[in-house]
Amino acid sequence: MRFERKADVAFITFFMLLCISPLTQGPYNNYMVFNNGAHAILNQVDPYPSEWAESSNFRNWYLYSPTFGLFFLFFSTSGLGMYAGIYLWAMLNLFFFWFGFKSILDILDEKDALLRGGLYSFALLLVVNELMGTLTNLQSNALIIGLSLLGISWYVKGRYALSALALAVGFNFKLIPLPIALLLLMDFKPKYAALFILFSTVIFTIPLAILPSDFYFWILKHWVNIMLTDPMHPVFLGLEPTLWNYGYRLDGTWFVTFMLANAIGVAAIAFFAFKKSPEYFVETVVPLVLLFIILFNKRSERPSFVIITPVLVFVLHAAIYARRKGNTAIAYVHYSVLALAWFLISYSYSDLCPKEGRNFADAKHFKTLGALLLYVWAWCVAWASFKRPSLSPLKLFDKSSIQ
């Protein structure tokens, strides 16, 4: 893994210092949700509220898997203790995100080495705001996306056992890595499929070593029921509630059909990408699947927008590559997409933006609009890569290297 000493040390040091701040602020947000859920499971109490579907206060309830609850006991008030648990939990999320992010960036930029020096530092800056939000709110999303990105990079490098393990662990905590694991199956590698099923099953059964089987399967059934009956919430930043926010209330069946059509389309791109090489999968499918997850999720599986920050670096890389190849007009299109997406997703929700602007952005779901812009960009890049290679901004479709 490439290590840019000054930039990486500054990046890690900044977040190590930043993550001290949650220790001074109560009520410790998601940490207490995880802690309370973990203790409830250990004490054989159902951690999932029966009235969660009717309440708008869902963010304060435990909606994670039983396996995640037992894993979190290490960081809980009865494990490391609250203050050490909070800080080390934030560090775990930070380092997994950093390793996963860099592993994908290494594959994206392996041949042409465009993201070096100042450009590499700029790539890190693109993810800072969203990473700050998820770490200081003590969420699990940086850990989950880090495991997902590591799973992809290890698969591309032929390290199938590590890939399957990373995705199986993430899948047993939240469902977010599952679409990624299913897309990797489009490569039709029986060894990988067997390893993923094996690891998922083993991790799935670990709680039975601690909990009575009847209690475990009871709360597991409750958790699965939450996933299957998840209602929408008008303030949530997925695609469906954003359409609602703008007055477009699609019938549930129509939206599910639209979602399935998109899933089939992404799977088809994955199939054709793997027919060329695993690196094609990274460049064409990774942006699509990350954006698909953020746009089509439900509130019980709510990921923060840190999950799509790697896509901003994909856009940056495409812009630099197009410029170096002399495609100035295409480069400016990518730069424009990057600037607008970053404005919608990061700037308009940050303290850099005036409070009135932040309120307006939240009311209009700017984050989702930014994700939708990137999703359209990713589909255009995938189409160009397969149908019009001469228009593709991606290095692997143009076998000449930039010197």
C-alpha positions in Angstrom: 0.0 0.0 0.0 1.4 3.4 -1.0 2.2 5.6 1.9 2.6 9.4 1.4 4.3 10.1 4.7 3.5 13.8 5.2 -0.1 13.7 4.0 -1.0 10.4 5.7 0.6 11.4 9.0 -1.2 14.8 8.9 -4.5 13.1 8.1 -4.2 10.4 10.8 -2.9 12.9 13.4 -5.8 15.4 12.7 -8.4 12.7 13.3 -6.7 11.2 16.3 -6.8 14.7 17.9 -10.3 15.4 16.6 -11.7 12.2 18.2 -10.8 13.4 21.6 -13.7 15.9 21.3 -16.5 13.3 21.7 -15.1 12.5 25.2 -16.0 16.0 26.4 -19.6 16.0 25.0 -22.6 14.1 26.3 -24.8 12.2 25.8 -22.3 10.4 23.6 -24.7 9.8 20.8 -24.4 6.5 19.0 -22.0 5.1 21.6 -24.8 4.8 24.1 -27.2 3.3 21.6 -24.6 0.6 20.8 -23.7 0.2 24.5 -27.3 -0.2 25.6 -28.1 -2.6 22.8 -25.0 -4.7 23.7 -26.0 -4.9 27.4 -29.6 -5.8 26.5 -28.5 -8.7 24.3 -26.0 -9.9 26.9 -28.7 -9.8 29.6 -31.1 -11.6 27.3 -33.4 -8.7 26.8 -34.8 -7.9 23.4 -32.9 -4.8 22.2 -35.2 -3.8 19.4 -38.1 -1.5 20.3 -41.5 -2.8 19.2 -42.8 0.8 18.5 -39.9 1.9 16.4 -41.8 2.0 13.1 -44.2 4.7 14.4 -41.6 6.9 16.0 -39.5 9.7 14.5 -36.9 9.2 17.2 -35.4 6.1 15.5 -31.9 7.4 15.7 -31.8 6.7 19.5 -32.7 3.1 19.2 -30.6 0.0 18.6 -31.3 -1.4 15.1 -28.0 -3.3 14.5 -27.5 -7.1 14.4 -27.2 -9.2 17.5 -23.6 -10.1 16.4 -22.7 -6.4 16.3 -24.0 -6.0 19.8 -21.8 -8.7 21.2 -18.8 -7.4 19.3 -19.4 -3.9 20.8 -19.3 -5.3 24.3 -15.5 -4.9 24.1 -15.9 -1.1 23.8 -18.9 -0.8 26.2 -19.1 0.6 29.7 -18.5 -2.9 31.1 -15.6 -3.6 28.6 -13.0 -0.9 28.1 -15.1 1.6 30.0 -16.9 4.6 28.5 -14.0 7.0 27.8 -11.5 4.4 26.6 -14.3 2.7 24.7 -15.4 5.8 22.9 -11.9 6.8 21.8 -10.8 3.3 20.7 -14.1 2.8 18.9 -13.5 6.0 16.9 -9.9 4.9 16.2 -11.1 1.5 14.9 -13.5 3.3 12.5 -10.8 5.7 11.4 -8.1 3.2 10.6 -10.4 0.8 8.8 -11.7 3.6 6.7 -8.2 4.8 6.0 -6.9 1.4 5.0 -10.0 0.7 2.9 -9.9 4.1 1.2 -6.2 3.8 0.4 -6.5 0.2 -0.9 -9.1 1.2 -3.5 -7.1 4.4 -4.4 -4.0 2.2 -5.0 -5.9 0.1 -7.5 -7.5 3.1 -9.2 -4.2 4.9 -9.5 -1.8 2.0 -9.9 -0.6 2.4 -13.5 -0.5 6.1 -14.0 0.3 7.4 -10.6 -1.7 10.6 -11.1 -2.6 11.2 -7.4 0.7 12.1 -5.9 2.0 14.9 -3.7 -0.4 17.8 -3.6 -3.1 15.9 -5.6 -3.0 13.0 -3.1 -3.4 15.5 -0.2 -6.4 17.1 -2.1 -7.9 13.6 -2.5 -7.7 13.1 1.3 -9.3 16.5 1.9 -12.3 15.5 -0.2 -13.3 13.0 2.5 -12.5 15.0 5.6 -15.8 16.7 6.2 -17.9 13.5 6.0 -15.4 11.5 8.0 -15.4 14.1 10.7 -19.2 13.8 11.0 -19.3 10.0 11.2 -16.4 9.8 13.7 -17.5 12.5 16.0 -21.0 11.1 16.1 -19.4 7.7 17.0 -21.2 5.9 14.1 -20.1 2.6 12.7 -20.3 3.6 9.0 -16.5 4.3 8.6 -15.8 0.8 9.9 -18.4 -0.8 7.6 -17.3 1.0 4.4 -13.6 0.3 5.3 -14.3 -3.4 5.5 -16.2 -3.2 2.2 -13.4 -1.4 0.4 -10.8 -3.8 1.8 -13.0 -6.7 0.7 -13.0 -5.3 -2.9 -9.3 -4.6 -3.0 -8.3 -7.9 -1.6 -10.6 -9.6 -4.1 -8.9 -7.8 -7.0 -5.5 -8.9 -5.7 -6.7 -12.5 -5.6 -6.7 -12.7 -1.8 -10.1 -14.3 -1.7 -10.1 -15.5 1.9 -9.3 -12.1 3.3 -11.9 -10.5 1.0 -14.6 -12.9 2.0 -13.8 -12.5 5.7 -13.9 -8.7 5.5 -17.2 -8.6 3.8 -18.7 -11.4 6.0 -17.8 -9.5 9.1 -19.3 -6.3 7.7 -22.4 -8.1 6.5 -22.9 -9.6 10.0 -22.9 -6.1 11.5 -25.0 -4.3 8.9 -26.4 -5.3 5.5 -24.5 -2.6 3.6 -21.6 -4.9 2.4 -24.0 -7.5 1.1 -24.6 -5.8 -2.3 -20.9 -5.6 -2.8 -20.4 -9.3 -1.9 -23.2 -10.3 -4.4 -21.6 -8.2 -7.2 -18.2 -9.9 -6.6 -20.1 -13.2 -7.2 -20.6 -12.0 -10.8 -17.0 -13.1 -11.3 -18.2 -16.7 -10.8 -15.4 -17.8 -8.6 -16.6 -20.9 -6.6 -13.8 -20.6 -4.1 -14.8 -17.0 -3.2 -18.5 -17.9 -3.0 -17.7 -20.9 -0.7 -15.5 -18.8 1.6 -18.0 -16.0 1.9 -20.8 -18.4 2.8 -18.5 -20.2 5.2 -17.3 -17.1 7.0 -20.8 -15.5 7.1 -22.2 -18.7 8.6 -19.5 -19.0 11.2 -19.8 -15.4 12.3 -23.6 -15.7 12.3 -23.4 -18.6 14.8 -20.8 -17.1 17.2 -23.5 -15.6 19.4 -24.8 -19.1 20.1 -21.6 -19.7 22.2 -22.9 -17.0 24.6 -26.7 -16.8 24.2 -29.4 -19.5 24.5 -30.4 -20.5 21.0 -34.1 -19.8 21.6 -33.4 -16.2 22.7 -30.9 -15.6 19.9 -33.2 -16.8 17.1 -36.0 -14.8 18.7 -34.2 -11.4 18.6 -32.7 -12.4 15.2 -36.2 -12.8 13.9 -37.2 -9.4 15.3 -34.2 -7.8 13.7 -34.9 -9.4 10.3 -38.6 -8.2 10.6 -37.3 -4.7 11.1 -35.3 -5.0 7.8 -38.3 -6.3 5.9 -41.0 -3.9 7.3 -38.9 -0.7 7.3 -41.1 2.3 6.7 -39.9 5.5 5.2 -39.2 8.7 7.2 -39.8 12.1 5.7 -36.5 13.6 6.9 -34.2 10.7 5.8 -31.8 11.4 3.0 -32.5 8.4 0.7 -33.8 8.8 -2.8 -37.5 7.9 -2.0 -38.0 10.4 0.8 -36.2 13.0 -1.3 -38.7 12.4 -4.1 -41.4 12.7 -1.4 -39.9 16.0 -0.3 -40.2 17.4 -3.8 -43.8 16.2 -4.1 -43.2 13.0 -6.1 -44.8 10.2 -4.0 -44.3 7.1 -6.1 -46.3 4.0 -5.3 -44.2 1.6 -3.3 -44.4 -1.0 -6.0 -43.1 1.4 -8.6 -40.2 2.5 -6.5 -39.2 -1.1 -5.7 -39.4 -2.0 -9.4 -37.2 1.0 -10.2 -34.7 -0.1 -7.5 -34.6 -3.6 -8.8 -34.0 -2.3 -12.4 -31.1 -0.3 -11.1 -29.7 -3.4 -9.2 -29.9 -5.5 -12.3 -28.2 -2.8 -14.3 -25.3 -2.6 -11.9 -25.1 -6.4 -11.8 -24.9 -6.4 -15.6 -22.1 -3.9 -15.6 -20.2 -6.0 -13.0 -20.6 -9.1 -15.2 -19.1 -7.5 -18.2 -16.4 -5.8 -16.2 -15.2 -9.1 -14.8 -15.1 -10.5 -18.3 -12.3 -8.0 -19.0 -10.5 -7.8 -15.6 -11.1 -7.3 -11.9 -9.6 -3.8 -12.2 -12.4 -2.9 -14.6 -14.8 -3.8 -11.8 -13.1 -1.2 -9.5 -13.3 1.6 -12.0 -16.8 1.0 -13.3 -18.8 -0.8 -10.6 -17.4 0.5 -7.2 -18.8 4.1 -7.8 -22.1 2.7 -8.9 -22.6 0.3 -6.0 -21.6 2.8 -3.3 -24.0 5.3 -4.7 -26.7 2.6 -5.1 -26.4 1.8 -1.4 -26.8 5.4 -0.3 -29.7 6.2 -2.6 -31.8 3.0 -2.1 -31.3 2.2 1.5 -33.9 2.3 4.3 -33.6 4.1 7.6 -32.8 1.0 9.6 -29.7 0.5 7.5 -28.9 4.2 7.3 -25.3 4.8 6.2 -23.7 8.2 6.5 -22.5 9.9 3.3 -19.0 8.9 4.2 -19.8 5.8 2.2 -19.7 7.7 -1.1 -16.7 10.0 -0.5 -14.4 7.6 -2.4 -16.4 8.4 -5.5 -15.3 12.0 -5.3 -11.7 10.8 -5.7 -12.8 8.7 -8.7 -14.1 11.9 -10.3 -10.9 13.7 -9.5 -8.8 10.9 -11.0 -11.0 10.9 -14.2 -10.6 14.7 -14.5 -6.8 14.6 -14.1 -6.5 11.7 -16.5 -8.6 13.4 -19.2 -6.5 16.6 -18.8 -3.2 14.7 -19.1 -4.5 13.0 -22.3 -5.4 16.4 -23.8 -9.2 16.0 -23.4 -9.6 19.4 -21.9 -13.4 19.6 -22.4 -14.0 16.2 -20.8 -11.7 17.2 -18.0 -13.7 20.3 -17.2 -16.9 18.3 -17.2 -15.4 16.0 -14.5 -14.1 19.0 -12.5 -17.6 20.6 -12.7 -19.2 17.4 -11.4 -16.7 17.2 -8.6 -17.1 20.8 -7.5 -20.9 20.6 -7.6 -21.1 17.3 -5.8 -18.7 18.4 -3.1 -20.7 21.6 -2.6 -24.0 19.7 -2.3 -22.7 16.8 -0.1 -20.0 18.4 2.1 -19.8 22.2 1.9 -23.5 23.0 2.3 -23.7 20.9 5.5 -20.5 22.1 7.0 -19.7 24.9 9.4 -18.0 26.7 6.5 -21.5 27.4 5.1 -23.7 30.0 6.9 -26.4 28.6 9.1 -29.2 29.8 6.8 -27.5 27.9 3.9 -27.2 24.8 6.0 -30.9 24.9 6.9 -31.9 25.4 3.3 -29.6 22.5 2.2 -31.1 20.2 4.7 -34.6 21.1 3.8 -33.9 20.5 0.1 -32.0 17.3 0.7 -28.8 18.6 -1.0 -26.8 15.6 0.0 -29.1 13.3 -1.9 -29.1 15.5 -4.9 -25.3 15.4 -4.8 -25.3 11.6 -4.6 -27.8 11.5 -7.5 -25.5 13.7 -9.6 -22.6 11.3 -8.9 -24.8 8.3 -9.7 -25.6 9.8 -13.1 -21.9 10.5 -13.6 -21.0 6.9 -12.7 -23.5 5.5 -15.2 -22.2 7.8 -18.0 -18.6 6.7 -17.3 -19.7 3.0 -17.3 -21.5 3.5 -20.6 -18.6 5.3 -22.2 -16.2 2.7 -21.0 -18.1 -0.2 -22.6 -19.8 1.4 -25.6 -17.5 4.3 -26.5 -14.0 3.5 -25.2 -12.6 6.5 -27.0 -14.7 8.7 -24.7 -13.8 6.9 -21.5 -11.8 8.9 -19.0 -10.5 5.7 -17.4 -6.9 4.5 -17.9 -7.6 0.8 -18.3 -9.6 1.3 -21.4 -6.8 3.3 -23.0 -3.8 1.0 -22.7 -1.3 3.8 -23.3 0.2 5.1 -20.0 0.7 8.7 -19.1 4.4 9.5 -18.7 
